[in-house]
Amino acid sequence: MPDCIAMETVGFEHMVDGTVEDYEILGRELAAHKANHLADHILGTLKAMAGPLLGYPVDRFEHSLQSATRALRNDESNEMVVAALLHDVGDPIAPENHSAVAADILRPYVSDRTHWIIRHHGLFQGYYYFHHLGADRDARESFREHEWFD
């Protein structure tokens, strides 16, 4: 049987009619799907960032590879190298809040510190261009006292 077909299915049409057993089935099916397919979905999204330059000299895929390579060469932890690789994975589906999307995708797998860095990297990079768009380049200063600011 192909993995895209659930091994077990619930017995309800409306969620309100679900039983404990039904929701246990859903939990098992989700866990199996995550174990077998989640990494492929995330890497597929990363690969989908190849192609459009969007005005930059390199595409988002190449940028992600460059970021991870820099982290690796800087002797960062494996977690930080993966975070650097996937920090923009939210871009294809949510460009305006890609940092939060990427952080939420990675949340179950990374430390609180790494999650915070991913979540706020868009605001921090704004230092370099917000003022050109009429926004506050120092918006990141609202986090100055946060333990992970630097």
DSSP file (Angstrom, degrees, kcal/mol; ACC not computed):
  #  RESIDUE AA STRUCTURE BP1 BP2  ACC     N-H-->O    O-->H-N    N-H-->O    O-->H-N    TCO  KAPPA ALPHA  PHI   PSI    X-CA   Y-CA   Z-CA
    1    1 A M              0   0    0      0, 0.0     6,-0.0     0, 0.0     0, 0.0   0.000 360.0 360.0 360.0 130.9    0.0    0.0    0.0
    2    2 A P    >   -     0   0    0      0, 0.0     3,-1.6     0, 0.0     0, 0.0  -0.268 360.0-123.2 -61.8 148.3    1.5    3.4   -0.9
    3    3 A D  T 3  S+     0   0    0      1,-0.3     4,-0.1    33,-0.0    33,-0.1   0.680 106.2  70.8 -69.1 -13.6    2.5    5.6    2.0
    4    4 A C  T 3  S+     0   0    0      2,-0.1     2,-0.5    29,-0.0    -1,-0.3   0.632  87.6  76.7 -76.3 -10.1    0.2    8.4    0.9
    5    5 A I  S <  S-     0   0    0     -3,-1.6     2,-0.0     1,-0.0     3,-0.0  -0.872  92.7-115.0-101.3 130.5   -2.8    6.3    1.8
    6    6 A A        -     0   0    0     -2,-0.5     3,-0.1     1,-0.2    -2,-0.1  -0.340  10.3-146.8 -63.3 138.4   -3.5    6.2    5.5
    7    7 A M  S    S+     0   0    0      1,-0.2     2,-0.3    -4,-0.1    -1,-0.2   0.835  89.7  25.2 -72.1 -33.3   -3.1    2.7    7.1
    8    8 A E  S    S-     0   0    0     17,-0.1     2,-0.3    18,-0.0    -1,-0.2  -0.952  74.3-160.9-128.0 148.9   -5.9    3.6    9.4
    9    9 A T        -     0   0    0     -2,-0.3     2,-0.0    -3,-0.1    16,-0.0  -0.953  22.1-110.6-129.9 153.8   -8.8    6.0    9.0
   10   10 A V        -     0   0    0     -2,-0.3     8,-0.0     2,-0.1    12,-0.0  -0.300  17.3-132.6 -76.3 163.3  -11.1    7.7   11.4
   11   11 A G  S    S+     0   0    0      6,-0.1     2,-0.3    -2,-0.0    -1,-0.1   0.209  74.2  86.6-102.5  15.5  -14.8    6.8   11.6
   12   12 A F        -     0   0    0      1,-0.1    -2,-0.1     7,-0.1     3,-0.1  -0.822  50.0-165.9-117.9 155.9  -16.2   10.4   11.7
   13   13 A E  S    S+     0   0    0     -2,-0.3     2,-0.4     1,-0.2    -1,-0.1   0.709  86.5  45.4 -98.7 -33.4  -17.2   13.0    9.1
   14   14 A H  S >  S-     0   0    0      1,-0.1     3,-2.4     0, 0.0     4,-0.3  -0.930  81.0-131.6-115.6 134.7  -17.3   15.9   11.6
   15   15 A M  G >  S+     0   0    0     -2,-0.4     3,-1.9     1,-0.3    -1,-0.1   0.822 105.4  65.2 -54.9 -33.9  -14.6   16.5   14.1
   16   16 A V  G 3  S+     0   0    0      1,-0.3    -1,-0.3    -3,-0.0    -4,-0.0   0.747  99.2  54.5 -61.6 -22.1  -17.2   16.9   16.9
   17   17 A D  G <  S+     0   0    0     -3,-2.4    -1,-0.3     2,-0.0    -2,-0.2   0.414  83.3 120.1 -92.2   1.5  -18.1   13.2   16.4
   18   18 A G    <   -     0   0    0     -3,-1.9     2,-0.2    -4,-0.3    -3,-0.0  -0.331  50.1-148.4 -70.1 148.9  -14.6   11.9   16.8
   19   19 A T     >  -     0   0    0      1,-0.1     4,-2.3    -2,-0.0     5,-0.2  -0.576  32.5 -99.4-106.2 172.1  -13.7    9.5   19.6
   20   20 A V  H  > S+     0   0    0      1,-0.2     4,-2.0     2,-0.2     5,-0.2   0.922 126.6  52.1 -55.5 -44.4  -10.5    9.0   21.6
   21   21 A E  H  > S+     0   0    0      1,-0.2     4,-2.2     2,-0.2    -1,-0.2   0.902 106.8  52.8 -61.2 -41.6   -9.7    6.1   19.3
   22   22 A D  H  > S+     0   0    0      1,-0.2     4,-2.2     2,-0.2    -1,-0.2   0.929 111.0  45.8 -59.3 -45.6  -10.2    8.3   16.2
   23   23 A Y  H  X S+     0   0    0     -4,-2.3     4,-1.9     1,-0.2    -1,-0.2   0.789 109.2  55.2 -72.8 -26.2   -7.8   11.0   17.6
   24   24 A E  H  X S+     0   0    0     -4,-2.0     4,-2.4    -5,-0.2    -1,-0.2   0.890 107.0  51.6 -67.4 -39.6   -5.3    8.3   18.5
   25   25 A I  H  X S+     0   0    0     -4,-2.2     4,-2.8     2,-0.2     5,-0.2   0.942 109.1  49.9 -59.2 -48.1   -5.4    7.1   14.9
   26   26 A L  H  X S+     0   0    0     -4,-2.2     4,-2.5     1,-0.2     5,-0.2   0.896 109.9  51.2 -59.6 -40.2   -4.8   10.7   13.7
   27   27 A G  H  X S+     0   0    0     -4,-1.9     4,-2.3     2,-0.2    -1,-0.2   0.920 111.9  46.0 -63.0 -44.2   -1.8   11.0   16.1
   28   28 A R  H  X S+     0   0    0     -4,-2.4     4,-2.4     2,-0.2    -2,-0.2   0.920 113.5  48.7 -64.9 -43.3   -0.3    7.7   14.8
   29   29 A E  H  X S+     0   0    0     -4,-2.8     4,-2.4     2,-0.2    -2,-0.2   0.901 112.4  48.2 -65.1 -40.9   -0.8    8.6   11.2
   30   30 A L  H  X S+     0   0    0     -4,-2.5     4,-2.9    -5,-0.2     5,-0.2   0.923 111.2  50.5 -64.8 -43.6    0.7   12.1   11.6
   31   31 A A  H  X S+     0   0    0     -4,-2.3     4,-2.4    -5,-0.2    -2,-0.2   0.913 112.2  47.3 -61.0 -42.4    3.7   10.7   13.5
   32   32 A A  H  X S+     0   0    0     -4,-2.4     4,-2.0     2,-0.2    -1,-0.2   0.909 112.4  49.6 -65.3 -41.7    4.3    8.1   10.7
   33   33 A H  H  X>S+     0   0    0     -4,-2.4     4,-2.6     2,-0.2     5,-0.6   0.932 111.9  47.7 -63.3 -45.3    3.9   10.8    8.0
   34   34 A K  I  X>S+     0   0    0     -4,-2.9     4,-1.3     1,-0.2     5,-0.5   0.925 112.5  49.4 -61.1 -44.2    6.4   13.1    9.8
   35   35 A A  I  <5S+     0   0    0     -4,-2.4    -1,-0.2    -5,-0.2    -2,-0.2   0.857 121.6  33.9 -63.7 -34.9    8.9   10.3   10.3
   36   36 A N  I  <5S+     0   0    0     -4,-2.0    -2,-0.2    -5,-0.2    -1,-0.2   0.689 134.8  13.5 -95.5 -20.5    8.7    9.3    6.6
   37   37 A H  I  X5S+     0   0    0     -4,-2.6     4,-2.2    -5,-0.2    -3,-0.2   0.618  93.0  89.1-134.8 -17.5    8.1   12.5    4.7
   38   38 A L  I  X<S+     0   0    0     -4,-1.3     4,-2.5    -5,-0.6     5,-0.2   0.917  92.9  48.3 -61.0 -46.9    8.7   15.7    6.7
   39   39 A A  H  ><S+     0   0    0     -5,-0.5     4,-2.8     1,-0.2     5,-0.2   0.907 111.4  52.1 -59.8 -40.2   12.4   16.1    5.9
   40   40 A D  H  > S+     0   0    0      1,-0.2     4,-2.2     2,-0.2    -1,-0.2   0.894 109.6  49.4 -62.6 -39.5   11.7   15.5    2.2
   41   41 A H  H  X S+     0   0    0     -4,-2.2     4,-2.1     2,-0.2    -2,-0.2   0.925 112.8  46.4 -65.1 -44.2    9.0   18.2    2.3
   42   42 A I  H  X S+     0   0    0     -4,-2.5     4,-2.2     1,-0.2    -2,-0.2   0.934 115.1  45.7 -65.2 -45.2   11.4   20.7    3.9
   43   43 A L  H  X S+     0   0    0     -4,-2.8     4,-2.7     1,-0.2    -1,-0.2   0.847 110.1  55.6 -67.2 -32.5   14.2   19.9    1.6
   44   44 A G  H  X S+     0   0    0     -4,-2.2     4,-1.8    -5,-0.2    -1,-0.2   0.894 107.7  48.7 -64.0 -39.6   11.8   20.1   -1.4
   45   45 A T  H  X S+     0   0    0     -4,-2.1     4,-0.5     2,-0.2    -2,-0.2   0.907 110.7  51.0 -65.7 -41.4   10.8   23.6   -0.3
   46   46 A L  H >< S+     0   0    0     -4,-2.2     3,-1.5     1,-0.2    -2,-0.2   0.943 111.0  47.7 -59.5 -47.9   14.5   24.5    0.0
   47   47 A K  H >< S+     0   0    0     -4,-2.7     3,-1.9     1,-0.3    -1,-0.2   0.829 102.2  64.5 -63.4 -31.7   15.2   23.2   -3.5
   48   48 A A  H 3< S+     0   0    0     -4,-1.8    -1,-0.3     1,-0.3    -2,-0.2   0.666  88.2  70.4 -66.8 -14.8   12.2   25.1   -4.8
   49   49 A M  T << S+     0   0    0     -3,-1.5    12,-1.1    -4,-0.5    11,-0.8   0.536  77.8 102.6 -79.5  -5.2   14.0   28.3   -3.9
   50   50 A A  S <  S+     0   0    0     -3,-1.9     3,-0.1    10,-0.2    -3,-0.0  -0.556  72.7  29.4 -75.4 140.5   16.4   27.6   -6.8
   51   51 A G  S    S+     0   0    0     -2,-0.2    -1,-0.1     1,-0.1     2,-0.1  -0.759  87.0  82.0 120.6 -88.5   15.8   29.7   -9.9
   52   52 A P        -     0   0    0      0, 0.0     8,-0.6     0, 0.0    -1,-0.1  -0.342  51.5-163.0 -65.2 130.8   14.3   33.1   -9.5
   53   53 A L    >   -     0   0    0      6,-0.2     3,-2.3    -2,-0.1     5,-0.2   0.760  13.2-155.3 -81.7 -26.2   16.9   35.7   -8.5
   54   54 A L  T 3  S-     0   0    0      1,-0.3     4,-0.0     3,-0.1    -1,-0.0   0.810  73.8 -50.4  54.4  32.0   14.3   38.2   -7.4
   55   55 A G  T 3  S+     0   0    0      1,-0.3    -1,-0.3     2,-0.0     4,-0.1   0.286 116.0 113.2  92.5 -10.4   16.8   41.0   -8.1
   56   56 A Y  S <  S-     0   0    0     -3,-2.3    -1,-0.3     2,-0.2     4,-0.0  -0.506  76.8-119.1 -90.2 162.2   19.7   39.4   -6.1
   57   57 A P  S    S+     0   0    0      0, 0.0     2,-0.3     0, 0.0    -1,-0.1   0.721 100.5  33.4 -73.3 -19.2   22.9   38.1   -7.7
   58   58 A V  S    S-     0   0    0     -5,-0.2    -2,-0.2    -6,-0.0     2,-0.0  -0.938  89.7-109.9-130.6 156.0   22.1   34.6   -6.4
   59   59 A D     >  -     0   0    0     -2,-0.3     4,-2.4     1,-0.1     5,-0.2  -0.277  37.7-101.0 -78.4 172.4   18.9   32.7   -5.9
   60   60 A R  H  > S+     0   0    0    -11,-0.8     4,-2.2    -8,-0.6   -10,-0.2   0.812 121.8  56.2 -66.3 -30.7   17.5   31.9   -2.5
   61   61 A F  H  > S+     0   0    0    -12,-1.1     4,-2.4     2,-0.2    -1,-0.2   0.952 109.7  44.4 -64.4 -49.9   18.7   28.3   -2.7
   62   62 A E  H  > S+     0   0    0      1,-0.2     4,-2.7     2,-0.2    -2,-0.2   0.902 112.0  53.9 -61.7 -40.9   22.3   29.4   -3.4
   63   63 A H  H  X S+     0   0    0     -4,-2.4     4,-2.6     2,-0.2    -1,-0.2   0.909 108.5  49.7 -58.2 -42.8   22.0   32.0   -0.6
   64   64 A S  H  X S+     0   0    0     -4,-2.2     4,-2.4     2,-0.2    -2,-0.2   0.913 111.1  48.2 -64.6 -43.0   20.9   29.3    1.8
   65   65 A L  H  X S+     0   0    0     -4,-2.4     4,-2.4     1,-0.2    -2,-0.2   0.901 112.1  50.1 -63.1 -40.5   23.9   27.1    0.8
   66   66 A Q  H  X S+     0   0    0     -4,-2.7     4,-2.5     2,-0.2    -2,-0.2   0.915 110.1  50.3 -62.8 -42.7   26.2   30.0    1.3
   67   67 A S  H  X S+     0   0    0     -4,-2.6     4,-2.2     1,-0.2    -2,-0.2   0.926 112.7  45.5 -62.4 -45.5   24.8   30.8    4.7
   68   68 A A  H  X S+     0   0    0     -4,-2.4     4,-2.6    16,-0.3    -1,-0.2   0.894 112.0  52.2 -65.6 -39.6   25.2   27.2    5.8
   69   69 A T  H  X S+     0   0    0     -4,-2.4     4,-2.8     2,-0.2    -2,-0.2   0.909 109.4  49.5 -63.0 -42.2   28.7   27.0    4.4
   70   70 A R  H  X S+     0   0    0     -4,-2.5     4,-1.3     2,-0.2    -1,-0.2   0.915 111.3  49.3 -63.4 -42.0   29.7   30.2    6.3
   71   71 A A  H  <>S+     0   0    0     -4,-2.2     5,-2.5     2,-0.2    -2,-0.2   0.921 112.5  48.0 -62.7 -43.2   28.3   28.7    9.5
   72   72 A L  H ><5S+     0   0    0     -4,-2.6     3,-1.8     1,-0.2    -2,-0.2   0.928 111.7  48.8 -62.8 -45.9   30.2   25.5    9.0
   73   73 A R  H 3<5S+     0   0    0     -4,-2.8    -1,-0.2     1,-0.3    -2,-0.2   0.728 106.9  57.4 -67.6 -20.9   33.4   27.3    8.2
   74   74 A N  T 3<5S-     0   0    0     -4,-1.3    -1,-0.3    -5,-0.2    -2,-0.2   0.307 116.9-116.1 -90.0   8.3   32.9   29.4   11.3
   75   75 A D  T < 5 +     0   0    0     -3,-1.8    -3,-0.2     1,-0.1    -2,-0.1   0.814  56.5 164.8  60.2  33.7   32.7   26.1   13.4
   76   76 A E      < -     0   0    0     -5,-2.5    -1,-0.1    -6,-0.1     5,-0.0  -0.327  45.0 -85.8 -71.4 163.6   29.1   26.7   14.4
   77   77 A S     >  -     0   0    0      1,-0.1     4,-2.2    -2,-0.0     5,-0.2  -0.204  37.1-108.3 -64.7 160.8   27.2   23.8   15.9
   78   78 A N  H  > S+     0   0    0      1,-0.2     4,-2.5     2,-0.2     5,-0.2   0.893 121.8  56.0 -56.5 -39.6   25.4   21.3   13.6
   79   79 A E  H  > S+     0   0    0      1,-0.2     4,-2.5     2,-0.2    -1,-0.2   0.913 108.0  46.6 -60.2 -42.8   22.1   22.9   14.7
   80   80 A M  H  > S+     0   0    0      2,-0.2     4,-2.5     1,-0.2    -1,-0.2   0.850 109.8  53.7 -70.8 -33.2   23.2   26.4   13.7
   81   81 A V  H  X S+     0   0    0     -4,-2.2     4,-2.1     2,-0.2    -2,-0.2   0.934 112.0  44.9 -64.3 -45.1   24.5   25.1   10.3
   82   82 A V  H  X S+     0   0    0     -4,-2.5     4,-2.3     2,-0.2    -2,-0.2   0.908 112.4  52.1 -64.4 -41.2   21.1   23.5    9.7
   83   83 A A  H  X S+     0   0    0     -4,-2.5     4,-1.0     1,-0.2    -2,-0.2   0.907 109.3  49.6 -61.1 -41.4   19.4   26.7   10.8
   84   84 A A  H  < S+     0   0    0     -4,-2.5     3,-0.4     1,-0.2   -16,-0.3   0.893 111.4  49.8 -64.0 -38.9   21.5   28.7    8.4
   85   85 A L  H  < S+     0   0    0     -4,-2.1     3,-0.3     1,-0.2    -2,-0.2   0.889 122.6  31.0 -64.3 -39.4   20.6   26.3    5.6
   86   86 A L  H >< S+     0   0    0     -4,-2.3     3,-1.9     1,-0.2     4,-0.2   0.317  83.3 108.5-106.2   7.5   16.9   26.5    6.4
   87   87 A H  T 3< S+     0   0    0     -4,-1.0     3,-0.3    -3,-0.4    15,-0.2   0.758  88.8  38.3 -61.2 -25.4   16.5   30.1    7.7
   88   88 A D  T >  S+     0   0    0     -3,-0.3     3,-2.4    -4,-0.2    -1,-0.3   0.212  77.8 114.5-107.4  14.3   14.7   31.3    4.6
   89   89 A V  T <  S+     0   0    0     -3,-1.9     4,-0.3     1,-0.3    -1,-0.2   0.693  72.7  61.6 -63.4 -16.4   12.6   28.2    3.9
   90   90 A G  T >> S+     0   0    0      8,-0.4     4,-2.4    -3,-0.3     3,-0.8   0.632  80.8  89.5 -79.2 -14.0    9.5   30.2    4.6
   91   91 A D  T <4 S+     0   0    0     -3,-2.4    -1,-0.2     1,-0.2    -2,-0.1   0.873  79.6  54.2 -53.4 -47.7   10.2   32.6    1.7
   92   92 A P  T 34 S+     0   0    0      0, 0.0    -1,-0.2     0, 0.0    -2,-0.1   0.814 122.6  27.1 -63.1 -27.9    8.4   30.7   -1.1
   93   93 A I  T <4 S+     0   0    0     -3,-0.8    -2,-0.2    -4,-0.3    -3,-0.1   0.656 136.8  19.7-108.7 -17.4    5.1   30.6    0.8
   94   94 A A    ><  +     0   0    0     -4,-2.4     3,-0.9     1,-0.1     7,-0.2  -0.440  60.6 168.4-151.1  69.6    5.2   33.6    3.1
   95   95 A P  G >  S+     0   0    0      0, 0.0     3,-0.8     0, 0.0     4,-0.2   0.847  78.4  54.5 -56.9 -37.0    7.7   36.3    1.9
   96   96 A E  G 3  S+     0   0    0      1,-0.2     3,-0.1     2,-0.1    -5,-0.1   0.790 127.1  19.1 -72.1 -26.6    6.5   39.0    4.2
   97   97 A N  G <> S+     0   0    0     -3,-0.9     4,-2.0    -7,-0.2     3,-0.3  -0.139  79.9 135.5-132.9  40.1    6.8   36.9    7.4
   98   98 A H  H <>  +     0   0    0     -3,-0.8     4,-2.8     1,-0.2    -8,-0.4   0.811  68.6  60.5 -60.7 -31.5    9.2   34.2    6.2
   99   99 A S  H  > S+     0   0    0      1,-0.2     4,-2.4     2,-0.2    -1,-0.2   0.938 107.3  43.9 -62.5 -46.5   11.3   34.4    9.3
  100  100 A A  H  > S+     0   0    0     -3,-0.3     4,-2.5     2,-0.2    -1,-0.2   0.894 114.0  50.7 -65.8 -39.9    8.4   33.4   11.6
  101  101 A V  H  X S+     0   0    0     -4,-2.0     4,-2.3    -7,-0.2    -2,-0.2   0.948 112.4  45.8 -64.0 -48.3    7.3   30.6    9.2
  102  102 A A  H  X S+     0   0    0     -4,-2.8     4,-2.1     1,-0.2    -2,-0.2   0.916 113.2  50.9 -60.4 -43.1   10.8   29.1    9.0
  103  103 A A  H  X S+     0   0    0     -4,-2.4     4,-1.2    -5,-0.2    -1,-0.2   0.906 111.0  47.9 -62.0 -41.7   11.2   29.4   12.8
  104  104 A D  H  < S+     0   0    0     -4,-2.5    -1,-0.2     2,-0.2    -2,-0.2   0.862 109.6  52.5 -70.0 -34.8    7.9   27.7   13.4
  105  105 A I  H  < S+     0   0    0     -4,-2.3    -1,-0.2     1,-0.2    -2,-0.2   0.915 118.2  37.1 -62.9 -41.9    8.7   24.9   10.9
  106  106 A L  H >X S+     0   0    0     -4,-2.1     3,-2.4    -5,-0.2     4,-0.8   0.586  89.1 100.9 -87.2 -10.9   12.0   24.2   12.8
  107  107 A R  G >< S+     0   0    0     -4,-1.2     3,-0.8     1,-0.3    -1,-0.2   0.826  78.2  52.2 -47.3 -46.8   10.7   24.9   16.3
  108  108 A P  G 34 S+     0   0    0      0, 0.0    -1,-0.3     0, 0.0    -2,-0.1   0.664 116.1  41.8 -67.2 -10.9   10.3   21.2   17.3
  109  109 A Y  G <4 S+     0   0    0     -3,-2.4     2,-0.3     2,-0.1    -2,-0.2   0.478 106.3  60.9-116.6  -5.1   13.9   20.5   16.3
  110  110 A V  S << S-     0   0    0     -4,-0.8   -30,-0.0    -3,-0.8   -31,-0.0  -0.820  81.6 -96.7-126.1 163.5   16.0   23.4   17.5
  111  111 A S     >  -     0   0    0     -2,-0.3     4,-2.5     1,-0.1     5,-0.2  -0.201  40.0-105.6 -69.3 165.5   16.9   25.1   20.8
  112  112 A D  H  > S+     0   0    0      1,-0.2     4,-2.5     2,-0.2     5,-0.2   0.896 121.3  53.2 -59.0 -40.6   15.0   28.1   22.0
  113  113 A R  H  > S+     0   0    0      2,-0.2     4,-2.4     1,-0.2    -1,-0.2   0.939 110.6  44.9 -62.0 -48.4   18.1   30.3   21.1
  114  114 A T  H  > S+     0   0    0      1,-0.2     4,-2.5     2,-0.2     5,-0.2   0.902 112.1  52.8 -64.7 -40.6   18.2   29.0   17.5
  115  115 A H  H  X S+     0   0    0     -4,-2.5     4,-2.8     1,-0.2    -1,-0.2   0.929 109.8  49.2 -58.3 -45.4   14.4   29.4   17.2
  116  116 A W  H  X S+     0   0    0     -4,-2.5     4,-1.9     2,-0.2    -2,-0.2   0.912 110.5  50.3 -61.6 -44.0   14.7   33.0   18.4
  117  117 A I  H  X S+     0   0    0     -4,-2.4     4,-0.8     2,-0.2    -1,-0.2   0.935 113.6  44.5 -61.7 -47.1   17.5   33.8   15.9
  118  118 A I  H >< S+     0   0    0     -4,-2.5     3,-0.9     1,-0.2     4,-0.4   0.937 112.1  53.2 -62.5 -46.2   15.6   32.3   13.0
  119  119 A R  H 3< S+     0   0    0     -4,-2.8     3,-0.2     1,-0.2    -1,-0.2   0.843 119.0  33.7 -59.1 -35.5   12.4   34.1   14.0
  120  120 A H  H 3X S+     0   0    0     -4,-1.9     4,-2.1    -5,-0.2     3,-0.3   0.382  85.5 100.4-105.2   3.9   14.0   37.5   14.2
  121  121 A H  H <X S+     0   0    0     -3,-0.9     4,-2.5    -4,-0.8     5,-0.2   0.848  80.4  57.0 -63.5 -31.7   16.6   37.3   11.4
  122  122 A G  H  > S+     0   0    0     -4,-0.4     4,-1.0    -3,-0.2    -1,-0.2   0.914 108.7  45.8 -63.4 -42.1   14.4   39.3    9.0
  123  123 A L  H  4 S+     0   0    0     -3,-0.3     4,-0.3    -4,-0.2    17,-0.3   0.898 113.0  50.5 -66.4 -40.5   14.1   42.2   11.4
  124  124 A F  H >< S+     0   0    0     -4,-2.1     3,-1.3     1,-0.2     4,-0.2   0.889 108.4  50.6 -67.6 -38.6   17.9   42.1   12.1
  125  125 A Q  H >< S+     0   0    0     -4,-2.5     3,-1.8     1,-0.3     4,-0.3   0.746  93.2  77.6 -71.2 -19.5   18.8   42.1    8.4
  126  126 A G  G >X S+     0   0    0     -4,-1.0     4,-3.3     1,-0.3     3,-1.2   0.715  73.7  79.4 -59.8 -20.2   16.5   45.1    8.1
  127  127 A Y  G <4 S+     0   0    0     -3,-1.3    -1,-0.3    -4,-0.3     4,-0.2   0.840  92.1  51.6 -53.8 -33.2   19.2   47.2    9.6
  128  128 A Y  G <4 S+     0   0    0     -3,-1.8    -1,-0.3    -4,-0.2    -2,-0.2   0.641 130.5   7.4 -83.5 -15.1   20.9   47.2    6.2
  129  129 A Y  T X> S+     0   0    0     -3,-1.2     3,-1.4    -4,-0.3     4,-0.7   0.566  94.0  94.9-143.7 -12.9   17.9   48.4    4.1
  130  130 A F  G ><>S+     0   0    0     -4,-3.3     5,-2.7     1,-0.3     3,-1.7   0.890  87.2  58.0 -53.7 -41.5   14.9   49.5    6.1
  131  131 A H  G >45S+     0   0    0     -5,-0.4     3,-0.7     1,-0.3    -1,-0.3   0.766 100.2  57.9 -62.8 -25.0   16.0   53.1    6.0
  132  132 A H  G <45S+     0   0    0     -3,-1.4    -1,-0.3     1,-0.2    -2,-0.2   0.681 109.3  45.7 -75.2 -17.1   15.9   53.0    2.2
  133  133 A L  G <<5S-     0   0    0     -3,-1.7    -1,-0.2    -4,-0.7    -2,-0.2   0.251 123.6-100.2-108.9  10.0   12.3   52.0    2.3
  134  134 A G  T < 5S+     0   0    0     -3,-0.7    -3,-0.2     1,-0.3     2,-0.2   0.645  86.1 120.3  81.0  14.8   11.2   54.6    4.8
  135  135 A A  S   <S-     0   0    0     -5,-2.7     2,-0.8    -6,-0.2    -1,-0.3  -0.598  75.6 -87.3-106.6 171.3   11.2   52.1    7.7
  136  136 A D    >   -     0   0    0     -2,-0.2     3,-1.6     1,-0.2     4,-0.2  -0.680  29.1-164.9 -83.3 109.5   13.3   52.2   11.0
  137  137 A R  T 3  S+     0   0    0     -2,-0.8     3,-0.4     1,-0.3    -1,-0.2   0.733  89.6  57.9 -65.5 -20.3   16.6   50.5   10.4
  138  138 A D  T >   +     0   0    0      1,-0.2     3,-2.1     2,-0.1    -1,-0.3   0.150  66.9 116.0 -95.8  19.2   17.1   50.4   14.2
  139  139 A A  G X   +     0   0    0     -3,-1.6     3,-1.7     1,-0.3    -1,-0.2   0.825  68.1  65.8 -56.8 -31.3   13.9   48.3   14.7
  140  140 A R  G >  S+     0   0    0     -3,-0.4     3,-2.3   -17,-0.3    -1,-0.3   0.727  80.4  80.4 -64.1 -20.1   16.1   45.5   16.0
  141  141 A E  G X  S+     0   0    0     -3,-2.1     3,-2.0     1,-0.3     4,-0.3   0.716  72.6  77.0 -61.4 -19.6   17.1   47.7   18.9
  142  142 A S  G <  S+     0   0    0     -3,-1.7    -1,-0.3     1,-0.3     3,-0.2   0.704  98.6  45.9 -62.5 -16.3   13.8   46.8   20.6
  143  143 A F  G X  S+     0   0    0     -3,-2.3     3,-2.4    -4,-0.1    -1,-0.3   0.277  77.2 115.2-105.4   8.5   15.5   43.5   21.4
  144  144 A R  T <  S+     0   0    0     -3,-2.0     5,-0.1     1,-0.3    -1,-0.1   0.822  78.8  46.6 -50.2 -39.1   18.8   45.1   22.6
  145  145 A E  T 3  S+     0   0    0     -4,-0.3    -1,-0.3    -3,-0.2     2,-0.1   0.496  86.1 113.9 -85.9  -2.6   18.3   43.8   26.2
  146  146 A H  S X  S-     0   0    0     -3,-2.4     3,-1.8     1,-0.1     4,-0.3  -0.434  75.2-124.1 -70.3 142.9   17.4   40.2   25.1
  147  147 A E  T 3  S+     0   0    0      1,-0.3     3,-0.2     2,-0.1    -1,-0.1   0.731 109.5  44.7 -60.9 -22.8   19.9   37.6   26.1
  148  148 A W  T 3  S+     0   0    0      1,-0.2    -1,-0.3    -5,-0.1    -4,-0.1   0.197  77.3 111.1-108.2  16.5   20.4   36.4   22.4
  149  149 A F    <         0   0    0     -3,-1.8    -1,-0.2     1,-0.3    -2,-0.1   0.920 360.0 360.0 -56.2 -47.8   20.6   39.9   20.8
  150  150 A D              0   0    0     -4,-0.3    -1,-0.3    -3,-0.2    -2,-0.1   0.476 360.0 360.0 -82.9 360.0   24.3   39.5   19.9
